[in-house]
Amino acid sequence: MGFNCFQKNGALEKRKRVVTRVLPFSKMSAPGRDTFSDAEREKVEEMEDSEEEQEEMEESDGDQEGDGAGDGTVQPRVYIPGIEPLQPGEELEMDQTAYRLYHHCQTGAPCLSFDVIRDDLGENREESPLSMLLCAGTQAETAQANRLLVMRMHNLHGTRREEGDGEGSESESEGEGDEQEEKKPALELAMLPHYGAINRVRVTRVGDTPLAAVWSEKGQVEIFDLRPQLDAVHDSAIMATFLREQQKEATPLFTFTGHMTEGFAVDWSPKVPGRLATGDCKKHIHVWEPREGGAWHVDQRPFAGHTHSVEDIQWSPTEPTVFASCSVDTSIRIWDTRAPPSKACMLSVSQAHSSDVNVISWNRNEPFLLSGGDDGLLKVWDLRQFKAGRPVASFKLHSAPVSSVEWHPTDGSVFASAGSDDVVGQWDLSVESCDPGTEAGLPTLPPQVLFLHQGQTEVKEVHWHPQNSGVLICTALSGFNVFRTISV
């Protein structure tokens, strides 16, 4: 199904390791209020520091401790999604100690899709404050109200850990206030008007030029140069000029209209700069080859094989001519572009899931493909055994369709998943429970689940940040979450 609206030997090595799985949300009796507003914001809201949220939670906890002793108030308890639904008057409260980093923001109209723009600040960054660059596309109420966004989130500090419950002096409190102001996160946002809701965004660099491939409801795939927006989010003077001059609809570098319908599947090749593959809702896949002068040659002959909508595409991280695709027809296919498009499907599993296969992710460190479907299942496929048509692992966590999956950029056993049940899971395939089925009274969770993140509404997409170690970013109807857990 297309989510086009908001509604070390090359094997699976198992290490016997005892871990504490973290479920960082508890159920509490509270007034019926939403964590996030559902109303569309006309102005971009400033990012909210997790420290302020922690203080509010502490005050709420203090009230409950004082008032709930004799009035029957329900005390906090661990919440496991899918086991016991929230009752009227209950809401989720987050355990801040389960997070090393947590921030959230909203961008006006919600974003169906986003991607991380790599920067030049180095790899494997762990020291606060962190910063990141994102490109996203909105799904507004009207076609004219949509925007292609470039965001710079910076001054992102970690969560505060409690160290005793004693009260400090007034001077210490004043010092803490100054420190909190210094640690206030910041968001710079450069927006270009875009006619039509944006279904999916994927970013790459060709030389020094950052490019975004945009699939939209117009039935076109467009390529945009992101340099003007990136310059604006780094310089206030340039931003002022950008705001004055860039309010008309953006002009793409290149547009392909040959799909004749809208779609979702798009991926840049990690091996050949500028090479692109796109798939549409009428089963067709086209491969783009870059040409000099900022142009592309798109073979008009579609890659034939799927019988229904192509939902996702992933290029091989090692073979420049090989990519994978998944479809509503329940199949996953492996293609080689050296063959003619009508004969390019080299391998396929016709019944990879019992219904639509929504998303796939190709492991950059091991020969594994990860898939998620409408059946709520997550499956791991060993590409050396793909002909057998059987996954090497299958997991059931999500109680609704899986909307996003992604392998960790450096750890070949770790991945993240998100579903329409508004649960984001962190997984580690190397973990094996010492006593499966009885761990801490959590018999329904696979032992490979490390962490369950919740609190967002209608989660659509999740990505690891490739340079900030362990950081996950999620987009949802309720906005963006940026976090790092104590588990990864």
C-alpha positions as CSV (number, residue, x, y, z in Angstrom):
1,M,0.0,0.0,0.0
2,G,1.2,3.5,-0.7
3,F,1.3,5.8,2.3
4,N,0.0,8.8,0.4
5,C,-2.1,10.3,3.1
6,F,-2.2,10.6,6.8
7,Q,-4.5,8.2,8.2
8,K,31.1,-11.7,10.8
9,N,31.0,-14.3,8.3
10,G,28.1,-13.1,6.3
11,A,25.6,-15.0,8.4
12,L,23.2,-14.1,11.1
13,E,25.7,-14.4,13.9
14,K,23.9,-14.9,17.3
15,R,25.8,-13.7,20.4
16,K,24.4,-15.0,23.7
17,R,24.0,-11.7,25.4
18,V,21.8,-10.6,28.2
19,V,20.2,-7.2,27.6
20,T,17.7,-5.1,29.3
21,R,15.0,-4.2,26.9
22,V,13.6,-0.7,27.3
23,L,10.0,0.2,27.1
24,P,10.2,3.9,28.0
25,F,6.5,4.7,28.2
26,S,4.2,4.3,31.2
27,K,0.4,4.7,31.5
28,M,-0.8,7.4,33.8
29,S,-4.1,8.8,34.8
30,A,-4.2,12.3,33.3
31,P,-6.5,14.9,31.9
32,G,-7.5,14.3,28.2
33,R,-4.9,16.5,26.5
34,D,-2.8,15.7,23.4
35,T,1.0,15.7,23.5
36,F,0.9,17.5,20.1
37,S,-1.8,19.7,18.6
38,D,-3.5,18.3,15.5
39,A,-4.2,21.7,14.1
40,E,-1.9,22.8,11.3
41,R,0.5,25.5,12.4
42,E,0.8,28.5,10.2
43,K,4.2,29.3,11.5
44,V,7.1,27.0,12.1
45,E,7.3,26.1,15.8
46,E,10.6,26.4,17.6
47,M,12.1,23.1,18.6
48,E,11.2,22.2,22.2
49,D,14.0,21.1,24.5
50,S,13.5,17.8,26.2
51,E,14.7,19.3,29.5
52,E,11.6,21.5,29.6
53,E,9.4,18.5,28.9
54,Q,11.1,16.6,31.7
55,E,10.4,19.4,34.2
56,E,6.7,19.3,33.3
57,M,6.6,15.6,33.8
58,E,8.3,15.9,37.1
59,E,5.7,18.4,38.3
60,S,2.9,16.0,37.1
61,D,4.6,13.1,38.9
62,G,4.8,15.2,42.1
63,D,1.1,16.1,41.9
64,Q,0.2,12.4,41.5
65,E,2.3,11.3,44.4
66,G,0.7,13.9,46.6
67,D,-2.9,13.6,45.4
68,G,-3.2,9.9,44.4
69,A,-2.5,8.2,47.7
70,G,-6.2,8.0,48.7
71,D,-8.3,8.9,45.7
72,G,-7.6,5.8,43.6
73,T,-5.4,7.4,41.0
74,V,-3.8,4.8,38.7
75,Q,0.0,4.7,39.4
76,P,2.4,4.7,36.4
77,R,3.2,1.3,34.9
78,V,5.1,0.0,31.9
79,Y,3.0,0.2,28.7
80,I,3.4,-2.5,26.1
81,P,1.8,-1.6,22.8
82,G,-0.8,-4.0,21.5
83,I,-1.3,-5.8,24.8
84,E,-3.6,-3.5,26.7
85,P,-5.1,-0.4,25.0
86,L,-5.1,2.9,26.7
87,Q,-8.3,3.6,28.6
88,P,-10.2,6.9,28.7
89,G,-8.4,9.4,30.8
90,E,-5.0,7.6,30.3
91,E,-2.1,8.9,28.4
92,L,1.5,7.9,27.8
93,E,4.3,9.5,29.8
94,M,7.9,9.2,28.6
95,D,10.8,8.0,30.8
96,Q,13.5,10.6,30.0
97,T,16.2,8.4,31.5
98,A,15.8,5.9,28.6
99,Y,17.0,8.6,26.2
100,R,20.4,10.0,25.7
101,L,19.0,12.6,23.3
102,Y,15.4,13.7,22.6
103,H,14.0,16.7,20.7
104,H,10.9,17.3,18.7
105,C,9.7,19.9,16.3
106,Q,6.9,20.7,13.9
107,T,7.0,22.2,10.4
108,G,3.5,23.5,9.8
109,A,2.1,21.0,7.3
110,P,3.2,17.4,8.1
111,C,5.9,15.7,6.0
112,L,5.3,12.2,4.5
113,S,9.0,11.8,3.7
114,F,12.4,13.2,4.4
115,D,16.1,12.3,4.0
116,V,19.4,13.3,5.7
117,I,21.8,15.6,4.0
118,R,25.3,14.7,4.8
119,D,27.6,17.5,6.0
120,D,31.3,18.1,6.4
121,L,31.4,18.0,10.2
122,G,32.9,14.5,10.5
123,E,31.8,11.0,11.1
124,N,30.7,9.1,14.2
125,R,29.9,12.2,16.2
126,E,28.8,11.8,19.8
127,E,29.7,15.0,21.6
128,S,27.0,17.5,22.3
129,P,25.8,19.7,20.9
130,L,24.9,17.8,17.7
131,S,23.6,19.3,14.5
132,M,22.0,17.9,11.3
133,L,20.6,18.8,7.9
134,L,17.4,17.3,6.6
135,C,15.4,17.7,3.4
136,A,11.6,17.0,3.6
137,G,8.4,17.5,1.6
138,T,5.1,18.5,3.0
139,Q,1.6,17.1,2.5
140,A,-0.6,20.2,3.0
141,E,-4.4,20.6,2.8
142,T,-4.1,22.2,-0.6
143,A,-1.7,21.6,-3.5
144,Q,-0.6,25.2,-3.5
145,A,0.4,25.1,0.2
146,N,3.1,22.5,-0.1
147,R,6.8,23.1,0.4
148,L,10.1,21.5,-0.2
149,L,12.0,22.0,3.1
150,V,15.7,22.1,4.0
151,M,16.2,22.1,7.8
152,R,19.2,22.8,9.9
153,M,18.7,21.5,13.5
154,H,21.6,22.5,15.7
155,N,22.6,23.0,19.3
156,L,21.0,19.7,20.1
157,H,22.1,18.7,23.7
158,G,21.4,15.4,25.4
159,T,18.8,14.8,28.1
160,R,19.5,15.7,31.7
161,R,20.0,12.8,34.1
162,E,18.8,13.0,37.6
163,E,21.5,13.1,40.2
164,G,19.8,13.0,43.6
165,D,16.7,14.8,44.7
166,G,18.1,17.6,46.9
167,E,17.1,21.2,46.2
168,G,19.8,23.6,45.2
169,S,20.4,27.1,46.2
170,E,18.8,30.1,44.5
171,S,22.1,31.0,42.8
172,E,22.4,27.4,41.6
173,S,18.8,27.7,40.2
174,E,19.8,30.9,38.4
175,G,22.8,29.2,36.9
176,E,20.7,26.3,35.7
177,G,18.4,28.8,34.0
178,D,21.3,30.4,32.2
179,E,22.6,26.9,31.2
180,Q,19.2,25.9,29.9
181,E,19.0,29.0,27.7
182,E,22.4,28.2,26.3
183,K,21.3,24.7,25.5
184,K,18.1,25.7,23.8
185,P,17.9,23.9,20.5
186,A,17.6,25.8,17.2
187,L,15.9,25.2,13.9
188,E,16.7,27.1,10.7
189,L,14.3,26.4,7.9
190,A,14.4,27.3,4.1
191,M,11.2,26.5,2.3
192,L,10.5,26.5,-1.5
193,P,6.9,26.4,-2.8
194,H,6.0,23.2,-4.5
195,Y,2.7,22.6,-6.2
196,G,1.4,19.2,-5.1
197,A,1.9,17.0,-2.1
198,I,5.4,15.4,-1.9
199,N,5.2,11.6,-1.6
200,R,8.9,10.8,-1.1
201,V,12.2,12.6,-1.0
202,R,15.7,11.1,-1.5
203,V,19.0,13.1,-1.4
204,T,22.4,12.6,-2.9
205,R,25.5,14.5,-3.8
206,V,27.0,14.7,-7.3
207,G,30.3,16.3,-6.9
208,D,29.8,19.2,-4.6
209,T,26.1,19.6,-5.6
210,P,23.4,18.3,-3.2
211,L,20.4,17.0,-5.1
212,A,16.9,16.0,-4.0
213,A,14.8,13.6,-6.1
214,V,11.1,14.3,-5.4
215,W,8.1,12.1,-6.1
216,S,4.9,14.0,-5.9
217,E,1.2,13.6,-6.5
218,K,1.6,15.4,-9.8
219,G,2.8,12.2,-11.3
220,Q,6.3,13.6,-11.9
221,V,9.8,13.0,-10.5
222,E,11.7,16.2,-10.2
223,I,15.4,16.9,-9.3
224,F,16.2,20.0,-7.3
225,D,19.5,21.7,-6.5
226,L,19.6,22.3,-2.7
227,R,22.5,24.7,-2.6
228,P,20.4,27.9,-2.3
229,Q,18.5,26.5,0.7
230,L,21.6,25.1,2.3
231,D,23.4,28.4,2.0
232,A,20.4,30.1,3.6
233,V,20.1,27.9,6.7
234,H,23.8,28.6,7.4
235,D,23.8,32.4,7.0
236,S,21.2,34.8,8.3
237,A,22.0,37.4,5.7
238,I,21.6,34.9,2.9
239,M,18.4,33.7,4.6
240,A,17.0,37.2,4.5
241,T,17.7,37.4,0.7
242,F,16.3,33.9,0.2
243,L,13.0,34.8,2.0
244,R,12.6,37.9,-0.3
245,E,13.4,36.2,-3.6
246,Q,12.5,32.5,-3.3
247,Q,8.8,32.6,-2.7
248,K,7.8,31.6,-6.2
249,E,7.5,27.9,-7.0
250,A,10.9,26.2,-7.3
251,T,12.2,25.4,-10.7
252,P,13.7,21.8,-10.9
253,L,16.9,21.0,-12.7
254,F,15.2,18.1,-14.4
255,T,11.7,16.6,-14.6
256,F,10.6,13.2,-15.8
257,T,6.9,12.9,-16.8
258,G,7.1,9.4,-18.3
259,H,5.5,7.6,-15.4
260,M,2.1,9.1,-16.2
261,T,1.0,8.5,-12.7
262,E,2.2,9.2,-9.2
263,G,4.5,6.9,-7.2
264,F,6.6,6.4,-4.1
265,A,9.6,4.3,-5.0
266,V,12.9,6.2,-5.6
267,D,16.5,5.6,-4.7
268,W,19.9,7.0,-5.7
269,S,22.7,4.6,-6.4
270,P,25.4,4.7,-3.7
271,K,28.0,3.5,-6.3
272,V,27.3,5.6,-9.4
273,P,26.8,9.4,-8.6
274,G,23.6,10.6,-10.1
275,R,22.2,7.2,-11.1
276,L,18.5,6.9,-10.0
277,A,15.7,4.4,-10.1
278,T,12.0,5.3,-9.8
279,G,8.9,3.2,-9.6
280,D,5.2,4.2,-9.9
281,C,1.8,3.0,-8.9
282,K,1.2,1.4,-12.2
283,K,4.0,-1.2,-11.8
284,H,6.6,0.5,-13.9
285,I,10.3,1.1,-13.0
286,H,12.6,3.5,-14.9
287,V,16.4,3.9,-14.4
288,W,18.0,7.3,-14.9
289,E,21.6,7.8,-16.1
290,P,23.3,11.2,-15.4
291,R,24.5,13.3,-18.3
292,E,26.8,16.4,-18.3
293,G,25.2,19.7,-17.7
294,G,22.7,18.7,-15.0
295,A,20.6,16.4,-17.2
296,W,19.6,12.8,-17.2
297,H,18.8,10.2,-19.8
298,V,15.7,8.1,-18.7
299,D,15.1,4.8,-20.6
300,Q,11.5,5.0,-21.8
301,R,11.3,1.2,-21.6
302,P,10.1,0.3,-18.1
303,F,11.6,-2.6,-16.2
304,A,8.9,-5.3,-16.5
305,G,8.0,-7.8,-13.8
306,H,5.7,-6.4,-11.2
307,T,2.0,-6.6,-11.7
308,H,0.9,-3.9,-9.3
309,S,2.2,-0.7,-7.7
310,V,6.0,-0.5,-7.0
311,E,6.3,0.6,-3.4
312,D,10.1,0.9,-2.7
313,I,13.4,0.5,-4.5
314,Q,16.9,0.0,-3.0
315,W,20.2,-0.1,-4.9
316,S,22.8,-2.6,-4.0
317,P,25.6,-1.0,-1.8
318,T,28.2,-3.1,-3.6
319,E,27.0,-3.8,-7.2
320,P,26.5,-0.7,-9.3
321,T,24.0,-2.3,-11.7
322,V,21.9,-4.2,-9.2
323,F,18.8,-3.0,-7.4
324,A,15.8,-4.5,-5.5
325,S,12.2,-3.6,-5.6
326,C,9.0,-4.5,-3.7
327,S,5.4,-4.2,-4.7
328,V,1.7,-4.4,-3.8
329,D,1.8,-7.7,-5.8
330,T,3.5,-9.2,-2.6
331,S,6.8,-9.8,-4.4
332,I,10.4,-8.7,-4.0
333,R,12.5,-8.7,-7.1
334,I,16.3,-8.3,-7.8
335,W,17.2,-6.6,-11.1
336,D,20.4,-6.1,-13.1
337,T,20.5,-3.1,-15.4
338,R,23.0,-4.7,-17.8
339,A,20.2,-6.7,-19.2
340,P,17.3,-5.3,-21.4
341,P,14.5,-3.9,-19.1
342,S,12.1,-6.7,-20.2
343,K,14.7,-9.4,-19.1
344,A,16.4,-7.6,-16.2
345,C,14.6,-9.4,-13.3
346,M,17.2,-11.9,-12.2
347,L,15.7,-13.2,-8.9
348,S,12.3,-12.9,-7.3
349,V,10.2,-14.1,-4.4
350,S,6.5,-14.0,-5.5
351,Q,5.0,-14.3,-2.0
352,A,7.4,-12.4,0.1
353,H,4.6,-11.3,2.4
354,S,0.9,-12.3,2.5
355,S,-0.1,-8.8,1.3
356,D,1.5,-5.6,0.1
357,V,5.2,-5.3,0.6
358,N,5.6,-1.6,1.6
359,V,9.3,-1.1,2.3
360,I,12.8,-2.6,1.9
361,S,16.3,-1.8,3.1
362,W,19.6,-3.2,1.8
363,N,22.2,-3.9,4.5
364,R,25.4,-2.0,3.8
365,N,27.6,-4.5,5.7
366,E,26.0,-7.9,5.2
367,P,24.2,-9.6,2.2
368,F,20.8,-9.1,3.8
369,L,17.6,-7.4,2.6
370,L,15.0,-6.3,5.2
371,S,11.3,-6.0,4.2
372,G,8.1,-4.8,5.9
373,G,4.5,-5.4,4.8
374,D,0.9,-4.7,5.3
375,D,0.8,-7.9,7.3
376,G,2.8,-6.2,10.0
377,L,5.7,-8.6,9.6
378,L,9.4,-7.8,9.3
379,K,11.5,-10.3,7.3
380,V,15.2,-10.7,6.8
381,W,16.3,-12.2,3.5
382,D,19.8,-13.7,2.9
383,L,20.5,-12.8,-0.8
384,R,22.7,-15.8,-1.2
385,Q,19.7,-18.0,-0.5
386,F,17.1,-15.7,-2.1
387,K,16.1,-18.4,-4.7
388,A,14.8,-20.6,-2.0
389,G,12.1,-18.0,-1.3
390,R,12.3,-18.2,2.4
391,P,13.5,-15.5,4.8
392,V,16.1,-16.4,7.4
393,A,14.2,-14.5,10.0
394,S,10.6,-13.2,10.5
395,F,9.3,-11.0,13.3
396,K,6.0,-9.8,14.4
397,L,5.9,-6.7,16.5
398,H,3.7,-4.2,14.7
399,S,-0.1,-4.6,14.9
400,A,-0.6,-2.5,11.7
401,P,1.2,-2.2,8.4
402,V,4.9,-1.5,8.5
403,S,5.6,2.0,7.0
404,S,9.4,2.2,7.2
405,V,12.5,0.1,7.8
406,E,16.2,0.9,7.7
407,W,19.4,-0.9,8.6
408,H,21.9,0.8,10.9
409,P,24.6,2.5,8.7
410,T,27.5,0.8,10.4
411,D,26.2,-2.1,12.5
412,G,25.1,-4.9,10.3
413,S,22.8,-6.5,12.9
414,V,20.9,-3.4,14.0
415,F,17.9,-1.9,12.3
416,A,14.9,0.3,13.0
417,S,11.2,-0.2,12.0
418,A,8.1,2.0,12.1
419,G,4.5,1.1,11.6
420,S,1.0,2.5,11.3
421,D,0.5,1.4,15.0
422,D,2.7,4.5,15.8
423,V,5.5,2.3,17.3
424,V,9.2,2.7,16.3
425,G,11.3,-0.3,17.2
426,Q,15.0,-0.7,17.5
427,W,16.3,-4.2,16.9
428,D,19.5,-6.2,17.2
429,L,19.6,-9.5,15.5
430,S,22.7,-10.6,17.4
431,V,20.8,-10.6,20.7
432,E,19.5,-14.0,21.9
433,S,17.4,-14.1,25.1
434,C,18.8,-16.5,27.8
435,D,15.3,-17.7,28.5
436,P,13.0,-16.7,25.6
437,G,9.4,-16.2,26.4
438,T,9.8,-15.5,30.1
439,E,12.0,-12.4,30.2
440,A,10.6,-9.8,32.7
441,G,7.0,-10.8,32.0
442,L,7.3,-9.7,28.3
443,P,6.4,-12.9,26.5
444,T,5.0,-11.3,23.4
445,L,8.0,-9.3,22.3
446,P,10.8,-10.9,20.2
447,P,14.0,-11.0,22.2
448,Q,15.7,-9.0,19.4
449,V,13.6,-5.9,20.2
450,L,15.8,-3.5,22.1
451,F,13.6,-0.4,22.4
452,L,10.1,0.8,21.6
453,H,9.7,4.5,20.9
454,Q,6.1,5.9,21.0
455,G,4.2,9.1,21.4
456,Q,4.0,10.2,17.7
457,T,0.8,10.2,15.6
458,E,0.7,8.5,12.2
459,V,4.4,7.7,11.9
460,K,5.5,7.5,8.3
461,E,9.3,7.3,7.9
462,V,12.4,6.7,10.0
463,H,16.1,7.2,9.2
464,W,19.3,6.7,11.1
465,H,21.6,9.7,10.9
466,P,24.7,8.4,9.1
467,Q,27.1,10.8,11.0
468,N,25.6,11.3,14.4
469,S,26.1,7.9,16.1
470,G,22.9,6.1,17.1
471,V,20.6,9.0,16.3
472,L,17.2,8.2,14.8
473,I,14.8,10.7,13.1
474,C,11.1,10.0,12.6
475,T,8.5,12.0,10.7
476,A,4.8,11.8,11.5
477,L,1.6,13.8,11.4
478,S,2.6,15.2,14.8
479,G,6.0,16.4,13.6
480,F,9.6,15.2,13.8
481,N,11.3,13.3,16.6
482,V,15.1,13.3,16.9
483,F,16.4,10.9,19.5
484,R,19.1,8.5,20.7
485,T,18.3,5.8,23.1
486,I,20.4,4.1,25.8
487,S,20.1,0.9,23.8
488,V,22.0,1.9,20.6
